[in-house]
């Protein structure tokens, strides 16, 4: 959820944001079609490579009121399935990423955490999809999927990457289950305002959503070289989460590095967070 910058663009963007930023946004994010379409194109360009790790992988669909969403689950071997049957992890990708791109992350996490891990393509993102995604519709899908996965008392953790972190903390705030936890990785503490392209209401900002009843079930992770971590709002969010009993990590590296070397750093943190809330 970032824009490329060059020349005098930063100065112009800052000036416009100062002029427009005080205006209240609508109840849902207003995102220009050109921006949404570029995210979807980038997401679709990612190939669906199989993971190198040996979790059990199966294709599935999450059905909503109006669409069927393509997804995958990754499970540990059957002899370790008892814990997996009681717990789930839902991985949420960033604005320009695909569920297929998370194959290595989801497979490695399923094996290391001994949980079933679910990923799915946001509405409008799958190659055959013709629906137009909006922030509100994607959030409704996520909430419905969490409700479905939480049936029969199953405990869950949502791990949101970049824009997925914004959705994750909103799901935590809305969840009917006190057992749900969320880890937010590389998400902006405040959703940026990009004039004519992107405007969202304040309640969608992780900083504003991190209320007292949320932070104790929340984890926040940033890379030291990630531009979002240098935002004063990110520092405020981390302090707020720490003070409220949540967990915070600052690691080396940039924005959501899911390369093999990046996963070597991130996966142990994901597993620590997931297992730290187990009964």
Residue pairs with C-beta under 8 A, 6 or more apart in sequence:
1 94
1 95
1 162
1 163
1 166
1 188
1 191
1 192
2 192
2 227
2 255
3 13
3 192
3 194
3 197
5 13
13 194
13 195
16 195
17 192
17 193
17 195
20 193
20 195
20 199
21 193
23 199
24 201
24 202
25 199
25 200
25 201
25 202
26 199
26 201
27 136
27 201
28 134
28 135
28 136
28 200
28 201
29 134
29 135
29 136
29 191
29 198
29 199
29 200
29 201
29 204
30 198
30 199
30 200
31 134
31 135
31 197
31 198
32 196
32 197
32 198
33 132
34 197
35 194
35 197
35 198
36 124
36 132
36 133
38 96
39 95
39 96
40 124
40 125
40 133
42 96
42 97
43 93
43 96
43 97
43 98
43 101
43 121
43 122
43 125
44 98
44 125
44 127
46 97
46 98
46 100
46 101
47 100
48 98
48 100
48 103
49 100
49 103
49 104
50 57
50 103
51 57
51 74
51 103
51 104
51 106
51 107
51 108
52 104
52 107
53 104
53 107
53 108
53 111
54 107
54 111
55 74
55 75
55 76
55 106
55 107
55 108
55 110
55 111
55 117
56 74
56 75
56 76
56 77
56 78
57 72
57 73
57 74
57 103
57 107
58 72
58 73
58 75
59 70
59 71
59 72
60 71
60 72
60 73
61 68
61 69
61 70
61 71
62 68
62 69
62 71
62 120
62 141
62 144
62 145
62 148
63 69
64 123
64 140
64 141
64 144
66 131
67 123
67 129
67 131
69 120
69 121
69 122
69 123
69 126
69 141
69 145
70 99
70 120
70 121
70 126
71 99
71 118
71 119
71 120
71 121
72 99
72 100
72 103
72 106
72 118
72 119
72 120
73 116
73 117
73 118
74 103
74 106
74 107
74 109
74 110
74 116
74 117
74 118
74 119
75 81
75 84
75 110
75 116
75 117
76 84
76 110
76 111
76 114
76 115
76 116
80 114
83 114
83 115
84 110
84 114
84 115
84 116
85 116
85 154
86 153
86 154
86 155
87 115
87 116
87 154
87 155
87 156
87 157
87 274
87 278
88 115
88 116
88 117
88 118
88 149
88 150
88 154
88 155
88 156
88 157
89 109
89 110
89 113
89 115
89 116
89 117
89 118
89 156
89 157
89 158
89 159
89 274
90 117
90 118
90 119
90 142
90 145
90 146
90 149
90 156
90 157
90 158
90 159
91 99
91 102
91 105
91 106
91 109
91 117
91 118
91 119
91 159
91 161
91 164
92 142
92 158
92 159
92 160
92 161
92 164
92 165
92 167
92 168
93 99
93 101
93 102
93 119
93 122
93 161
93 162
93 164
94 161
94 162
94 163
94 164
94 186
94 256
95 162
95 163
97 161
97 162
98 121
98 125
99 119
99 120
99 121
99 125
100 121
101 258
102 119
102 258
103 119
104 258
104 260
104 263
105 258
105 263
105 266
105 267
106 117
106 118
106 119
107 117
108 263
108 267
109 115
109 117
109 159
109 267
109 270
109 271
109 274
110 116
110 117
112 267
112 268
112 270
112 271
113 270
113 271
113 274
113 275
115 157
115 274
118 145
118 149
120 145
121 129
122 133
122 138
122 141
123 129
123 131
123 133
123 137
123 138
123 141
124 131
124 132
124 133
125 133
135 200
135 204
138 167
139 167
139 170
139 171
142 158
142 167
142 168
142 171
143 171
143 174
143 175
146 156
146 158
146 171
146 175
146 180
147 176
149 156
150 156
150 175
150 177
150 179
150 180
153 179
155 177
155 179
155 180
155 277
155 278
155 279
156 177
156 179
156 180
156 181
157 180
157 181
157 182
157 183
157 273
157 274
157 277
158 168
158 171
158 172
158 180
158 181
158 182
158 183
159 168
159 182
159 183
159 185
159 270
159 273
160 166
160 167
160 168
160 169
160 182
160 183
160 184
160 185
160 187
161 185
161 186
161 187
161 256
161 258
162 185
162 186
162 187
162 255
162 256
163 187
164 187
165 184
165 185
165 186
165 187
165 206
166 187
166 188
166 191
166 204
166 205
166 206
168 182
168 183
168 184
168 187
169 182
169 184
169 187
169 206
169 209
169 210
169 214
169 218
170 204
170 209
171 180
171 182
172 180
172 181
172 182
172 209
172 214
172 217
172 218
173 209
173 211
173 214
178 217
180 217
181 217
181 218
181 219
181 273
181 274
181 277
182 217
182 218
182 219
183 218
183 219
183 220
183 221
183 270
183 273
183 274
184 206
184 218
184 219
184 220
184 221
185 221
185 222
185 256
185 266
186 221
186 222
186 223
186 226
186 228
186 229
186 255
186 256
187 206
187 228
188 205
188 206
188 228
188 231
188 233
188 234
189 205
189 206
189 207
189 228
189 231
189 233
189 234
189 236
189 237
190 205
190 206
190 207
190 231
190 233
191 198
191 200
191 204
191 205
192 198
193 199
193 200
202 208
203 209
205 233
206 220
206 237
207 233
207 236
207 237
207 240
210 218
210 237
210 240
210 241
210 244
210 246
212 244
214 244
215 240
215 241
215 243
215 244
215 245
215 246
216 244
216 245
216 246
217 246
217 277
218 241
218 244
218 246
218 247
219 241
219 246
219 247
219 248
219 249
219 273
220 237
220 238
220 241
220 246
220 247
220 248
220 249
221 248
221 249
221 250
221 251
221 266
221 269
222 228
222 229
222 234
222 238
222 249
222 250
222 251
223 229
223 250
223 251
223 252
223 253
223 254
223 255
223 256
223 257
224 250
224 251
224 252
224 253
225 252
225 253
225 254
226 253
226 254
226 255
226 256
227 255
228 234
228 255
229 250
238 248
238 250
241 247
241 248
242 248
247 273
247 276
249 269
251 265
251 266
251 269
252 265
253 262
253 265
256 262
257 263
257 265
257 266
258 266
